[in-house]
Amino acid sequence: MQEIIVNNTIKYNKSFYCVIIKCQAKMRREYIMKKIISVLLSVLICIGMLAACGTANEPSTESSAPESSPPSSAAPETTELSVWHDGDETLMQAIADTINLMLAESGVTVTFEKRTGLSDQLKLYGGDAENGPDMYLWAHDSLGTFVAMDILEPLTNLVDESVWADDLPLTVEAGQIDGTQYLLPLYFETLLFLYNKDLWQGDVPSTTEEMYEYMVANTDAAAGTYAVVNQHSTSYNVSPFINGFGGYILDAEGNPGLNDPKTIEAVEYNKKFADLQADGDYNTVTTLFNEGKAQAIIGGPWLVPGIRAAGINLGVASLSDITLPNGEAMAPFSGIQGIGVLKAAAAANGEAIGLALEALASPEVGIALAKAGGCAPANSSSYDDPDVGGDEIIAAIEHTADTAQPMPNAAEMNVMWGPVDSLLAAVNKNGQDATTAAEEAQAAALQAIADMQ
């Protein structure tokens, strides 16, 4: 019994012990799970707090710059523009130095490239975006040809017309075709009364009649000495008489006026001066003046370097101060040098070209040209510089702009020089009647114009 009891007790105790063990294991598992859950909750809370702090410290997207924004110190994109010319390299360098300094912060640079036979070069490459220039610098009288070819961009498509507001009216007019501005004027030339101060006696004449009387009294053709010489059978040099009398070589519509009564009157009047001016050829008259055998010459600033090299004590007067018998001042032709823009280039680099045009139109460019080569600036403000305004040659050219006329820029002008020179030679050298010679020259001009069309 006891054993059984004992055995029963043992059996009972073992069962109870197993129950206890199981309960303890269960409690241990529950405790561990609670710990794990507690730790996980703590971790999640910490992560949430960190996330909140991170969000609170982020800069506002509204005030932050986009990552792709370049730094403010980034250099501007560079654009190199080309200008074709057929002029003096010294003048081109003066222009380039001046405008490139002005354009430095824009990233635009301008280079000048000399092209001999520029007119023909532009006819070949003016419409070629890859091989042609962006701009060109040339005389205004070829403008009509290039406009007819439709290779030029109107300047008002690139800059405001206020850019040339300070330019002399003569120079602005020269760059227009049918009221549209195609050429930005830089400088201009015209004829002057140049005289030797050591030979000329008294004041410069104020009328052409006074000049003629002086010529009669001071010319000795047999001795080879002359009072005043001129290229009397060259269209450009006789223009002060033709324009002053109200005649014309070519009107704005491209019609010749060689047989116009006022043109004929001017040609007849010029003849009496021609009779006292040697043969009127360029080499003859320039040599006579430079050798001191002529007291005065009607010529342009292009003669001045040679005159000074010859040691002549040079004086100058404006033809605008010399009056014709009709009461009008002499009115010489003027040639204006300016910048034109190629249409193909404007389409690709219009903004850069506009900046270059603004720089080119500045008075600083005119000042640089005047100091580098004695050029008369188109910009009237350039004459405020004491060195420019104080140059007697430049000042005389500026004054002559009051009555000078731009050479016709219509395409038909290209074929007019020959007929006009033939007219003058027929009258001055061959003694032909002016009216008859004018009618023949008019017919030749009309035929030349018809042939070119």
Number of C-alpha atoms within 10 A of each C-alpha: 7 8 9 10 11 11 12 13 13 13 13 12 12 12 12 12 12 11 12 12 12 12 12 12 12 12 12 12 12 12 12 12 12 12 12 12 12 12 12 12 12 12 12 12 12 12 12 12 12 12 12 11 11 10 10 10 9 8 9 8 8 7 7 8 9 9 6 6 7 10 7 6 6 7 11 11 8 13 13 13 18 17 21 23 23 18 17 10 13 12 17 21 15 19 24 20 14 20 23 19 11 19 17 12 12 16 14 21 21 21 15 20 16 16 16 12 10 17 19 11 13 19 15 12 15 26 19 17 16 10 10 21 23 26 25 26 23 23 25 29 22 18 24 23 18 19 16 12 12 13 21 22 23 20 22 14 12 19 18 12 11 10 17 23 13 16 24 20 15 20 28 23 20 27 26 19 18 9 8 13 19 26 29 28 30 28 22 24 24 27 28 21 21 26 23 21 15 12 15 17 12 7 6 20 16 16 18 18 14 13 17 17 11 17 20 14 11 18 20 13 13 7 8 11 19 26 26 30 30 25 23 30 26 20 21 21 20 23 27 24 25 27 23 26 25 16 22 22 25 19 15 11 10 16 17 23 22 28 22 17 16 19 25 25 18 23 27 18 16 20 19 12 20 21 14 22 25 20 19 22 15 15 10 15 26 23 15 20 24 21 14 19 21 25 25 28 26 22 21 17 20 14 14 16 11 14 21 12 9 14 11 19 12 15 16 21 23 23 28 25 20 21 19 20 12 9 11 18 25 25 30 27 24 27 25 28 24 24 24 29 27 26 20 20 24 22 11 12 15 19 14 21 26 19 17 21 22 19 20 25 23 22 22 20 24 29 27 22 25 23 16 15 15 19 23 30 31 31 25 18 17 24 22 12 13 10 14 23 20 12 15 14 24 23 17 21 27 22 16 25 24 16 22 27 22 24 21 25 25 25 20 25 23 17 17 22 15 16 23 26 18 19 29 27 19 19 23 24 16 9 12 15 14 22 20 15 21 27 17 16 25 23 15 18 26 17 12 17 19 10 9 10 7
